[in-house]
């Protein structure tokens, strides 16, 4: 892809929307997995252009949103109790833990720093051997290879003051958990193109076969998303369930073999707690025993605690497509990006944040709204 404008072309959007209206005769509920897809759908007003029979619901593909409270608490403890320097991506700082966020720990004088790459944390550790440096490794399969490489780099440098607090999660098990939930009625998925760029397509075929739902791998621009929705609806109207790659300009069936290799070398698959959802089997990545010296939990003797019962936040329902953000009694009042009750209002990929910001700014409709 050379130009983003090619995938924001109003004429292409017009044609795709018209075709959707022609082919849709039933009522279909589709879930876009990734928060980036959610933000594009909301920001560009695409859901307002869909036929009445096509309903989009938002999935758990926001890594900041699903990071469990106990892990936030561990990160805060590293700062407050152990005097560690904790590096993180910016979204994580304001996510509330049980009593504190990382931002609050920083305001109290703790050493919390925002970075754009985990290698910045490795470089800091190398330059400051007297400090214990922890990178809060949050993300899906897209960020996991870079985090793994940072650990490998620290190992090769022989650093004794660098470790990862791993909160890496996996998309396919989350999709399976959504489909197994009796309260969800998802009939098709838009899978996240950037995840598949790393992992390829093979993990999705068993989900299609087991649950008989179409899965369409898409990009994030308006044309990508509408084309993916059209492909899913066409399958559903024909009674089919197939895996299709709409994002073929980027995603290869085998993914990125080098990235997958480093993931296997550094991490092992384990059960993982998801904020607001619960434990999903084999849905997370933990640091392998071979690299235990670089696992912050091992180095500092930290133990996981159970996820507390959520109070006043419906994040779990939002993340599994059972509720819209606007159905929360706290949306836009008690819960805002500056005073978040739950993580989906904090993250740049959170559904609640998407609805909040669009409600206060003109929707960027990519075409006229005659198909409302």
C-alpha positions in Angstrom: 0.0 0.0 0.0 1.5 3.3 -1.1 -1.2 5.8 -0.2 -3.7 5.8 2.6 -6.1 7.8 0.4 -6.6 4.8 -1.7 -8.4 3.1 1.2 -10.3 6.2 2.2 -11.8 6.8 -1.3 -15.4 8.1 -1.0 -16.3 6.5 -4.3 -15.1 3.1 -3.2 -17.0 3.5 0.1 -20.1 4.4 -1.8 -19.9 1.3 -3.9 -19.3 -1.0 -1.0 -22.1 0.5 1.0 -24.5 0.2 -1.9 -23.5 -3.4 -2.4 -24.0 -4.2 1.3 -27.5 -2.8 1.1 -28.2 -5.0 -2.0 -27.0 -8.3 -0.5 -28.3 -7.9 3.0 -31.7 -9.7 3.6 -31.1 -11.2 7.1 -30.1 -9.8 10.4 -26.4 -10.3 11.2 -24.3 -9.5 14.2 -20.5 -9.1 13.5 -17.7 -8.4 15.9 -14.6 -6.4 15.0 -12.0 -7.8 17.3 -9.5 -4.9 17.5 -9.9 -1.6 19.2 -8.2 0.1 16.2 -11.0 -1.2 14.0 -13.5 0.1 16.5 -12.1 3.6 16.5 -12.0 3.6 12.7 -15.7 2.5 12.5 -16.8 5.1 15.0 -14.6 8.0 13.9 -15.5 7.6 10.2 -19.2 7.1 10.9 -19.2 3.8 9.1 -21.8 2.1 11.4 -24.3 4.8 10.4 -23.9 3.7 6.7 -24.6 0.0 7.3 -28.0 -1.7 6.5 -30.4 -2.0 9.4 -29.8 -5.8 9.3 -26.0 -5.5 10.0 -25.0 -4.8 13.5 -21.4 -4.3 14.6 -20.4 -5.0 18.2 -17.0 -4.3 19.7 -14.6 -7.0 20.9 -11.9 -7.5 23.5 -9.0 -6.5 21.2 -7.7 -3.6 23.3 -4.7 -4.9 25.3 -4.7 -2.0 27.8 -8.5 -2.6 28.4 -8.0 -6.3 29.3 -4.9 -6.0 31.5 -6.2 -7.3 34.8 -6.2 -5.1 38.0 -3.7 -7.4 39.9 -1.1 -6.7 37.2 -1.6 -3.0 37.5 -1.2 -3.4 41.2 2.0 -5.3 40.7 3.4 -2.6 38.5 2.5 0.0 41.1 4.1 -2.1 43.9 7.3 -2.3 41.9 7.4 1.5 41.9 6.3 2.2 45.4 7.7 -0.8 47.4 10.7 -1.8 45.4 11.9 1.5 44.1 12.0 0.2 40.5 12.0 2.4 37.4 8.9 1.2 35.5 8.7 1.9 31.7 5.4 1.6 29.9 3.5 2.8 26.9 1.5 5.9 27.7 -2.0 4.4 27.8 -1.1 2.2 30.8 -0.4 5.1 33.1 -4.0 6.1 33.8 -5.5 2.6 34.0 -6.9 2.3 37.5 -5.6 -0.5 39.8 -7.2 -1.4 43.1 -6.1 1.9 44.8 -3.5 3.5 42.5 -2.7 3.9 38.8 0.9 4.2 37.6 0.2 7.9 37.0 -0.7 8.3 40.6 2.4 6.4 41.7 4.4 8.8 39.5 2.7 11.8 41.1 3.8 10.5 44.5 7.4 10.6 43.3 7.8 7.2 41.8 10.0 6.7 38.8 7.5 5.9 36.0 8.5 6.7 32.4 6.7 6.6 29.0 8.5 5.1 26.1 7.8 4.3 22.4 9.9 1.2 22.3 11.0 -1.4 24.9 14.6 -1.0 23.7 14.6 2.5 25.3 14.1 0.7 28.7 17.1 -1.6 27.9 19.3 1.3 27.0 18.3 3.1 30.2 19.1 -0.1 32.2 22.5 -0.3 30.5 23.3 3.3 31.3 22.0 3.1 34.9 23.3 -0.2 36.4 22.4 1.0 39.9 18.6 1.1 39.1 16.3 -1.9 38.7 14.4 -1.3 35.4 11.1 -3.0 34.5 9.3 -2.8 31.2 5.6 -3.3 31.6 5.1 -5.5 28.5 1.5 -5.1 27.5 -0.1 -6.1 24.2 -1.3 -8.7 21.8 0.8 -10.6 19.3 1.7 -7.3 17.5 3.8 -5.9 20.4 5.1 -9.3 21.8 8.0 -9.8 19.3 9.5 -6.4 20.1 9.1 -7.0 23.8 10.7 -10.5 23.4 13.6 -9.0 21.4 14.2 -6.4 24.2 14.6 -9.2 26.7 16.9 -11.1 24.3 19.0 -7.9 23.8 19.2 -7.4 27.6 20.3 -11.0 28.0 23.1 -10.7 25.4 24.3 -7.5 27.2 24.4 -9.4 30.4 22.2 -6.8 32.2 21.3 -7.8 35.7 18.9 -4.9 36.3 16.4 -5.3 33.5 13.2 -7.4 33.6 9.7 -7.7 32.0 6.4 -7.6 33.7 4.6 -9.6 31.1 0.9 -8.9 30.2 0.9 -10.4 26.7 -2.4 -11.8 25.5 -3.5 -13.8 22.4 -6.5 -13.1 20.1 -7.7 -16.5 19.0 -8.5 -17.8 22.5 -10.4 -14.6 23.2 -12.5 -15.1 20.1 -13.2 -18.7 21.2 -14.2 -17.5 24.7 -16.6 -15.0 23.2 -18.2 -17.6 21.0 -18.6 -20.0 24.0 -20.3 -17.4 26.1 -24.1 -18.1 26.0 -24.9 -14.4 26.3 -23.2 -13.5 23.1 -24.6 -14.1 19.6 -21.8 -13.3 17.3 -22.2 -14.6 13.7 -19.0 -13.4 12.2 -15.7 -11.7 12.9 -13.4 -9.0 11.5 -10.0 -10.2 12.6 -7.2 -7.8 13.2 -4.8 -7.4 10.3 -1.8 -6.4 12.3 -2.0 -9.5 14.5 -2.2 -11.7 11.4 0.8 -9.9 9.9 2.8 -11.5 12.8 1.0 -14.8 13.3 -0.5 -15.6 9.9 -3.9 -17.3 9.4 -3.6 -20.9 10.5 -4.9 -20.2 14.1 -8.3 -19.0 12.8 -9.2 -22.0 10.6 -10.1 -24.2 13.6 -12.4 -21.5 15.0 -14.2 -21.3 11.6 -14.6 -25.0 11.5 -15.7 -25.5 15.1 -18.2 -22.6 15.4 -19.2 -22.2 11.7 -18.6 -18.5 11.6 -17.0 -16.4 8.9 -13.7 -14.7 9.9 -12.5 -12.0 7.7 -9.0 -10.5 8.3 -9.1 -6.8 7.6 -7.1 -3.6 7.7 -8.2 -0.5 9.5 -9.1 2.0 6.8 -12.8 2.6 5.8 -12.5 0.6 2.6 -10.8 -2.2 4.4 -13.5 -2.4 7.0 -16.5 -2.1 4.7 -15.0 -4.7 2.3 -14.5 -7.0 5.3 -18.1 -6.5 6.4 -19.4 -7.1 2.9 -17.4 -10.4 2.6 -18.8 -11.6 5.9 -22.4 -10.7 5.0 -22.1 -12.4 1.6 -21.0 -15.6 3.4 -23.7 -15.4 5.9 -26.4 -14.8 3.3 -25.1 -17.9 1.4 -25.0 -20.0 4.5 -21.2 -20.3 4.3 -18.4 -20.0 6.9 -14.9 -19.4 5.6 -11.7 -17.7 6.5 -10.9 -14.9 4.1 -7.9 -12.5 4.0 -9.1 -9.0 2.9 -5.8 -7.6 4.0 -3.8 -9.6 1.5 -1.6 -6.5 0.7 0.0 -6.9 4.1 -0.9 -10.3 5.6 0.7 -13.6 4.4 -0.8 -17.0 5.3 2.4 -17.9 7.2 2.7 -14.5 9.0 6.2 -13.4 9.9 8.3 -16.5 10.6 11.1 -14.6 12.3 8.7 -12.8 14.7 7.0 -16.1 15.5 10.3 -17.8 16.2 11.4 -15.2 18.8 8.0 -15.4 20.5 8.4 -19.2 20.9 12.0 -18.7 22.2 11.1 -16.2 24.9 7.5 -16.9 25.9 5.3 -19.8 26.7 1.6 -20.0 26.4 -0.4 -19.9 29.7 -3.8 -19.2 31.1 -4.4 -15.5 31.5 -6.8 -13.4 33.5 -8.6 -10.7 31.4 -9.9 -7.6 33.1 -13.7 -7.8 33.3 -13.9 -11.1 31.5 -12.2 -13.7 33.7 -9.6 -16.4 33.0 -9.3 -17.5 29.4 -7.3 -20.8 29.0 -4.1 -20.6 27.1 -4.6 -17.0 26.2 -1.5 -15.3 27.5 2.3 -15.4 27.2 4.6 -15.8 30.2 8.4 -15.5 30.2 10.0 -19.0 29.8 12.0 -20.5 32.6 15.2 -20.1 30.5 14.8 -16.4 30.9 13.5 -16.4 34.5 16.2 -13.9 35.5 14.4 -11.4 33.3 10.9 -12.1 34.6 10.0 -9.3 37.1 7.6 -11.6 39.0 10.5 -14.0 39.7 13.1 -11.3 40.3 11.0 -9.4 42.9 9.1 -12.4 44.3 5.7 -11.2 43.1 2.6 -13.3 43.2 -0.6 -12.9 41.1 -3.7 -12.1 43.0 -7.3 -12.8 42.0 -9.1 -10.2 39.9 -11.4 -8.2 42.2 -15.1 -8.1 41.6 -15.8 -5.2 39.3 -18.0 -2.4 40.8 -19.7 0.2 38.7 -18.0 -0.6 35.4 -19.5 -2.7 32.6 -16.2 -3.1 30.8 -16.6 -6.9 30.6 -20.0 -6.5 28.8 -18.5 -3.9 26.4 -15.5 -6.0 25.7 -17.6 -9.1 24.8 -20.0 -7.2 22.6 -22.9 -7.5 25.0 -23.3 -3.7 25.7 -22.5 -0.4 24.1 -20.4 2.1 26.0 -23.3 4.5 26.1 -25.4 1.9 28.1 -23.1 2.4 31.1 -24.7 4.6 33.8 -21.3 6.3 34.3 -20.5 7.0 30.7 -19.5 10.6 30.1 -20.3 11.7 33.7 -18.4 9.9 36.4 -16.4 8.0 33.8 -14.4 10.2 31.4 -10.8 9.9 29.9 -9.6 12.2 32.7 -11.4 10.4 35.5 -11.8 6.8 34.2 -13.7 4.2 36.1 -12.6 1.5 33.7 -9.8 0.8 31.2 -11.9 1.1 28.0 -12.2 4.8 28.7 -8.5 5.3 29.0 -6.9 3.5 26.1 -6.6 5.0 22.6 -8.1 1.7 21.5 -10.9 1.5 24.0 -14.5 1.5 22.8 -15.6 3.8 25.5 -13.0 6.4 24.6 -14.0 6.1 21.0 -17.6 6.8 21.8 -16.7 9.6 24.2 -14.5 11.5 21.8 -16.9 11.1 18.8 -19.8 12.3 20.8 -17.9 15.6 21.4 -16.6 16.0 17.8 -18.1 15.9 14.4 -18.1 12.4 13.0 -15.8 12.1 10.0 -18.4 10.7 7.6 -16.6 9.5 4.5 -19.7 10.0 2.4 -23.2 11.3 2.6 -25.6 9.6 5.0 -28.5 8.6 2.8 -28.2 5.0 3.9 -28.8 5.6 7.6 
